[in-house]
Amino acid sequence: NGQKFQFHFETDSFMDQYDSEMEIPFINEMGENNIEGLVNFYIKLKGKEMKEVFTGYDRNGLKKVYVFDEGGFNLRKENNGELLFDRCYQDIGDYDENGFYPVQNEDDEWNLITIDGNYISDNWYGYISNFFDGVAIVGKRGLPFPNSWGMSYNLMNLKGEILLDEWYANIGSFYYGFARIY
């Protein structure tokens, strides 16, 4: 898109043409496959071992970083502070108004985690919607009555509890507090 990217070794972050840390998630902009080659170029050029790269800020002002040794994303509490979570994830979504980060594991399944590192549920899901009036739609593979994508759906509350006795092929979006289940 014509932007200039450069690497700043003092802060281990990529910067734009104005020498400002990237405000956009850098890996999403460049593509994860392109990042490693670019970082390796800078490592060979400068002879510095790369541990992580800054990819943007989350809504809480925490730095989202890609940690190379662990092959995933985490959040850093301060410029040189500790990592927020005790492990890295394939992806970390935006912090929501209910106090959760959506996190994706190596099996491409999702869970919700608090800033304290507690999961909303012991289960991981192929899909988790945003909450509407304290209820989210969750999808799981390998259950009865899947749709054409192999997913079955249910509803989950803010405590991580599944609300319906059965799983369904589809649950539509909420509209005036109701969702179509079929």
C-alpha positions as CSV (number, residue, x, y, z in Angstrom):
1,N,0.0,0.0,0.0
2,G,3.0,2.3,-0.4
3,Q,3.8,2.6,3.3
4,K,7.5,2.5,4.4
5,F,8.3,0.1,7.2
6,Q,11.5,0.1,9.1
7,F,12.8,-1.8,12.2
8,H,13.9,0.1,15.4
9,F,16.3,-2.1,17.4
10,E,16.2,0.0,20.6
11,T,12.5,-0.8,21.0
12,D,12.3,-4.1,19.0
13,S,9.4,-2.7,17.0
14,F,8.6,-1.7,13.4
15,M,8.1,1.9,12.7
16,D,6.4,3.9,9.9
17,Q,7.9,6.5,7.6
18,Y,7.6,9.1,10.4
19,D,9.6,7.0,12.9
20,S,6.5,6.3,15.0
21,E,5.6,2.8,16.3
22,M,3.1,1.2,14.0
23,E,-0.4,2.1,15.2
24,I,-1.9,-0.7,13.0
25,P,-1.3,-4.4,13.7
26,F,1.9,-4.8,11.7
27,I,1.7,-8.5,11.1
28,N,-1.9,-8.2,9.9
29,E,-0.8,-5.5,7.5
30,M,2.2,-7.3,6.1
31,G,1.1,-10.9,6.5
32,E,2.6,-13.3,9.0
33,N,4.6,-15.1,6.3
34,N,6.3,-11.9,5.2
35,I,7.3,-10.8,8.7
36,E,9.8,-13.6,9.4
37,G,11.8,-12.9,6.3
38,L,11.9,-9.2,6.9
39,V,12.9,-9.7,10.5
40,N,15.6,-12.2,9.6
41,F,17.0,-9.7,7.1
42,Y,17.4,-7.1,9.9
43,I,18.9,-9.8,12.2
44,K,21.5,-10.7,9.6
45,L,22.2,-7.1,8.8
46,K,22.7,-6.0,12.5
47,G,23.5,-9.4,14.1
48,K,20.9,-9.1,16.8
49,E,18.8,-12.0,18.0
50,M,15.1,-11.2,17.6
51,K,12.8,-12.3,20.4
52,E,9.5,-10.5,19.6
53,V,8.1,-7.7,17.5
54,F,5.5,-5.1,18.4
55,T,2.3,-5.4,16.3
56,G,0.0,-2.7,17.7
57,Y,-1.9,-1.5,20.8
58,D,-5.0,-3.1,22.2
59,R,-7.9,-1.1,23.7
60,N,-6.3,-1.1,27.1
61,G,-3.1,0.5,25.8
62,L,-1.2,-2.8,26.2
63,K,1.3,-3.7,23.5
64,K,0.4,-6.6,21.3
65,V,3.6,-8.5,20.5
66,Y,4.5,-11.6,18.4
67,V,6.9,-13.8,20.3
68,F,9.1,-15.8,17.9
69,D,10.3,-18.5,20.3
70,E,6.7,-19.4,21.1
71,G,5.3,-18.7,17.7
72,G,2.3,-16.7,18.9
73,F,0.9,-13.4,20.2
74,N,0.8,-12.1,23.8
75,L,0.3,-8.7,25.4
76,R,3.0,-6.7,27.2
77,K,1.9,-4.8,30.3
78,E,4.4,-1.9,29.8
79,N,7.2,-1.0,27.5
80,N,9.6,-3.5,29.1
81,G,7.1,-5.1,31.5
82,E,6.1,-8.7,31.8
83,L,3.9,-10.5,29.4
84,L,0.2,-10.5,30.4
85,F,-0.6,-14.1,29.8
86,D,1.4,-17.2,30.8
87,R,1.4,-18.5,27.2
88,C,1.1,-17.2,23.6
89,Y,-1.8,-17.6,21.3
90,Q,-2.3,-17.9,17.5
91,D,-4.4,-14.7,17.8
92,I,-5.7,-12.3,20.4
93,G,-8.8,-10.3,19.6
94,D,-10.0,-7.0,20.9
95,Y,-10.8,-6.6,24.6
96,D,-14.6,-6.4,25.0
97,E,-16.9,-4.4,27.3
98,N,-17.5,-7.5,29.4
99,G,-13.8,-7.8,30.4
100,F,-12.7,-10.6,28.0
101,Y,-10.1,-11.1,25.3
102,P,-10.9,-13.7,22.6
103,V,-7.9,-15.9,22.3
104,Q,-7.2,-18.6,19.6
105,N,-5.2,-21.8,20.4
106,E,-3.0,-23.9,18.1
107,D,-6.1,-26.0,17.1
108,D,-7.8,-22.9,15.7
109,E,-10.3,-22.9,18.6
110,W,-11.4,-19.9,20.6
111,N,-12.0,-19.1,24.3
112,L,-12.4,-15.9,26.3
113,I,-9.8,-14.9,28.9
114,T,-9.8,-12.1,31.5
115,I,-7.0,-9.7,31.9
116,D,-6.1,-11.8,35.0
117,G,-5.6,-14.9,32.8
118,N,-8.8,-16.8,33.7
119,Y,-10.7,-18.5,31.0
120,I,-14.5,-18.1,30.9
121,S,-14.9,-21.8,30.2
122,D,-12.9,-25.0,30.2
123,N,-14.1,-25.6,26.7
124,W,-12.6,-24.2,23.5
125,Y,-14.9,-23.4,20.5
126,G,-14.6,-23.1,16.8
127,Y,-16.7,-19.9,17.0
128,I,-17.6,-17.4,19.7
129,S,-19.8,-14.4,18.8
130,N,-19.8,-11.1,20.7
131,F,-22.1,-11.0,23.7
132,F,-25.6,-9.5,23.3
133,D,-27.4,-8.9,26.6
134,G,-25.0,-11.3,28.4
135,V,-25.4,-14.1,25.8
136,A,-23.0,-15.3,23.1
137,I,-23.4,-17.8,20.3
138,V,-20.7,-20.6,20.4
139,G,-20.0,-23.2,17.8
140,K,-18.3,-26.5,18.2
141,R,-17.2,-29.2,15.7
142,G,-17.8,-32.9,16.1
143,L,-21.3,-32.7,17.7
144,P,-24.7,-33.9,16.5
145,F,-26.6,-31.9,14.0
146,P,-23.8,-30.0,12.4
147,N,-24.3,-27.5,9.6
148,S,-22.5,-27.7,6.2
149,W,-19.3,-26.4,7.9
150,G,-19.4,-29.2,10.5
151,M,-20.3,-26.8,13.3
152,S,-23.1,-27.1,15.9
153,Y,-24.2,-24.1,17.9
154,N,-25.4,-23.2,21.4
155,L,-25.7,-20.2,23.6
156,M,-23.3,-19.3,26.4
157,N,-23.7,-16.8,29.3
158,L,-21.0,-14.5,30.8
159,K,-20.1,-17.3,33.3
160,G,-19.2,-19.7,30.4
161,E,-22.3,-21.8,31.0
162,I,-24.0,-23.4,28.0
163,L,-27.7,-22.4,28.1
164,L,-29.5,-24.9,25.8
165,D,-29.9,-28.6,26.3
166,E,-29.3,-29.4,22.6
167,W,-26.8,-28.2,20.0
168,Y,-28.3,-26.8,16.7
169,A,-27.1,-26.5,13.1
170,N,-27.6,-22.8,13.2
171,I,-28.4,-19.9,15.6
172,G,-29.1,-16.6,13.9
173,S,-28.0,-13.2,15.1
174,F,-29.8,-11.5,17.9
175,Y,-32.6,-9.1,16.9
176,Y,-34.5,-7.3,19.6
177,G,-33.3,-9.8,22.2
178,F,-34.3,-12.9,20.1
179,A,-32.3,-15.3,18.0
180,R,-33.6,-17.7,15.4
181,I,-32.6,-21.3,16.2
182,Y,-32.9,-24.0,13.6
